[in-house]
Amino acid sequence: MLIKLIRSFSSAHHLPGYDGPCRNLHGHTWKAVFLIEGEIGPGGMVCDFKTVKKLLDDNLPDHRLLNDVLPNPTAELLAQHLFKTIGEKLKQENLKLKSLEIWESENAAAVAQD
């Protein structure tokens, strides 16, 4: 069974070496769309949404400078990094992260998937 959760976080970054305005410090309100796989348990749920929302929120870089997380925090590299790190946390809950969309604006996103 698949479940989908959408979370948001705010953070700033700059893209070193980029020839354009994004080389300057700027911020986004990012949207993260998680597609998670798991088995339906005896209570009829894959997981308690409240528990998984907390796990996701605790591992998103909210109110952080993304350059402290990654040297070149493009949407693509951020999606790849979060897919790996949050995917590991979900494995500990017997869940599998199938895909992660990181939206830096309402019409631009990067997708990491297995």
Sine and cosine of phi, psi and omega as CSV:
sin_phi,cos_phi,sin_psi,cos_psi,sin_omega,cos_omega
0.00,0.00,0.59,-0.81,0.04,-1.00
-0.93,-0.36,0.64,-0.77,0.15,-0.99
-0.82,-0.58,0.42,-0.91,-0.01,-1.00
-0.79,-0.62,0.73,-0.68,0.07,-1.00
-0.79,-0.61,0.63,-0.78,0.03,-1.00
-0.88,-0.47,0.79,-0.61,0.01,-1.00
-0.78,-0.63,0.30,-0.95,0.08,-1.00
-0.71,-0.71,0.40,-0.91,0.04,-1.00
-0.44,-0.90,0.42,-0.91,0.01,-1.00
-0.92,-0.40,0.71,-0.70,0.05,-1.00
-0.33,-0.94,0.27,-0.96,-0.01,-1.00
-0.90,-0.43,0.36,-0.93,0.10,-1.00
-0.31,-0.95,0.17,-0.99,0.20,-0.98
-0.63,-0.77,0.48,-0.88,-0.06,-1.00
-0.95,-0.30,0.99,-0.17,-0.01,-1.00
-0.87,0.48,0.68,-0.74,0.05,-1.00
0.99,0.15,-0.09,1.00,0.01,-1.00
-0.98,0.18,0.74,-0.67,-0.02,-1.00
-1.00,-0.06,0.98,0.18,0.00,-1.00
0.10,-1.00,-0.03,-1.00,-0.09,-1.00
-0.90,0.43,-0.38,0.92,-0.01,-1.00
-0.95,0.32,-0.10,0.99,0.11,-0.99
-0.94,0.33,-0.33,0.94,0.04,-1.00
-1.00,0.04,0.47,-0.88,0.04,-1.00
-0.87,0.50,0.77,-0.63,0.04,-1.00
-0.42,-0.91,0.23,-0.97,-0.05,-1.00
-0.83,-0.56,0.27,-0.96,0.05,-1.00
-0.64,-0.77,0.46,-0.89,0.33,-0.95
-0.99,-0.17,0.97,-0.26,-0.09,-1.00
-0.99,0.10,0.50,-0.86,0.14,-0.99
-0.89,-0.45,0.74,-0.68,0.02,-1.00
-0.88,-0.47,0.83,-0.56,0.00,-1.00
-0.92,-0.38,0.91,-0.43,-0.06,-1.00
-0.97,-0.24,0.78,-0.63,0.14,-0.99
-0.94,-0.35,0.90,-0.43,-0.16,-0.99
-0.86,-0.52,0.68,-0.73,0.00,-1.00
-0.95,-0.33,0.64,-0.77,0.07,-1.00
-0.23,-0.97,0.17,-0.99,0.03,-1.00
-1.00,0.04,0.59,-0.81,0.10,-0.99
-0.96,0.28,0.83,-0.56,-0.04,-1.00
-1.00,0.08,-0.01,-1.00,-0.03,-1.00
-0.84,0.54,-0.47,0.88,0.01,-1.00
-0.99,0.13,0.03,1.00,0.04,-1.00
1.00,0.02,0.12,0.99,-0.02,-1.00
-0.84,-0.54,0.47,-0.88,0.16,-0.99
-0.95,0.32,-0.66,0.75,0.02,-1.00
-0.25,-0.97,0.25,-0.97,0.09,-1.00
-0.98,0.19,0.88,-0.47,-0.03,-1.00
-0.81,0.58,-0.62,0.78,-0.03,-1.00
-0.87,0.50,-0.68,0.74,-0.01,-1.00
-0.92,0.40,-0.69,0.72,-0.03,-1.00
-0.95,0.33,-0.61,0.80,0.06,-1.00
-0.85,0.53,-0.69,0.73,0.01,-1.00
-0.89,0.46,-0.71,0.71,0.03,-1.00
-0.85,0.53,-0.71,0.70,-0.01,-1.00
-0.90,0.43,-0.76,0.65,-0.03,-1.00
-0.87,0.49,-0.62,0.78,0.00,-1.00
-0.92,0.39,-0.29,0.96,-0.07,-1.00
-0.91,-0.42,0.10,0.99,0.10,-1.00
-1.00,-0.05,0.56,-0.83,-0.07,-1.00
-0.99,0.13,0.87,0.50,-0.03,-1.00
-0.94,0.34,0.72,-0.69,0.01,-1.00
0.81,0.58,0.69,0.73,0.03,-1.00
-0.83,-0.55,0.39,-0.92,0.19,-0.98
-1.00,0.08,0.91,-0.40,-0.10,-1.00
-0.89,0.45,-0.39,0.92,0.06,-1.00
-0.92,0.38,-0.27,0.96,0.14,-0.99
-0.99,0.16,-0.26,0.96,0.00,-1.00
-0.99,-0.11,-0.69,0.73,-0.01,-1.00
-0.69,-0.72,0.60,-0.80,0.00,-1.00
-0.90,0.43,-0.56,0.83,0.00,-1.00
-0.75,-0.66,0.99,0.13,-0.16,-0.99
-0.99,0.14,0.92,0.39,0.15,-0.99
-0.94,0.33,0.28,-0.96,0.05,-1.00
-0.86,0.52,-0.62,0.79,-0.02,-1.00
-0.91,0.42,-0.74,0.68,-0.02,-1.00
-0.94,0.33,-0.54,0.84,0.08,-1.00
-0.91,0.40,-0.69,0.72,0.04,-1.00
-0.87,0.50,-0.71,0.70,0.01,-1.00
-0.88,0.47,-0.71,0.71,-0.01,-1.00
-0.90,0.44,-0.75,0.67,-0.02,-1.00
-0.93,0.37,-0.56,0.83,0.05,-1.00
-0.86,0.51,-0.69,0.72,-0.01,-1.00
-0.94,0.34,-0.78,0.62,-0.11,-0.99
-0.94,0.34,-0.70,0.72,0.01,-1.00
-0.96,0.28,-0.53,0.85,0.08,-1.00
-0.85,0.52,-0.65,0.76,0.04,-1.00
-0.90,0.44,-0.65,0.76,0.02,-1.00
-0.91,0.42,-0.64,0.77,0.00,-1.00
-0.92,0.38,-0.57,0.82,0.05,-1.00
-0.84,0.54,-0.59,0.81,0.01,-1.00
-0.91,0.41,-0.31,0.95,0.04,-1.00
-0.98,-0.21,0.23,0.97,-0.05,-1.00
0.88,0.48,0.60,0.80,0.05,-1.00
-0.84,-0.55,0.43,-0.90,0.00,-1.00
-0.83,-0.55,0.81,-0.59,0.08,-1.00
-0.98,0.20,0.91,-0.42,-0.02,-1.00
-1.00,0.05,-0.65,0.76,0.05,-1.00
-0.40,-0.92,0.37,-0.93,0.03,-1.00
-0.63,-0.78,0.85,-0.52,0.11,-0.99
-0.98,-0.21,0.77,-0.64,0.08,-1.00
-0.91,-0.41,0.93,-0.37,-0.01,-1.00
-0.99,-0.15,0.87,-0.49,0.05,-1.00
-1.00,-0.04,-0.25,0.97,0.11,-0.99
-0.49,-0.87,0.04,-1.00,-0.06,-1.00
-0.95,0.30,-0.15,0.99,0.03,-1.00
-0.71,-0.70,0.39,0.92,0.04,-1.00
-0.59,-0.81,0.85,-0.53,-0.05,-1.00
-0.58,-0.81,0.34,-0.94,0.14,-0.99
-0.86,-0.50,0.59,-0.80,-0.05,-1.00
-0.84,-0.54,0.80,-0.59,0.14,-0.99
-0.94,-0.33,0.66,-0.75,-0.01,-1.00
-0.49,-0.87,0.28,-0.96,0.01,-1.00
-0.99,0.10,0.00,0.00,0.00,0.00
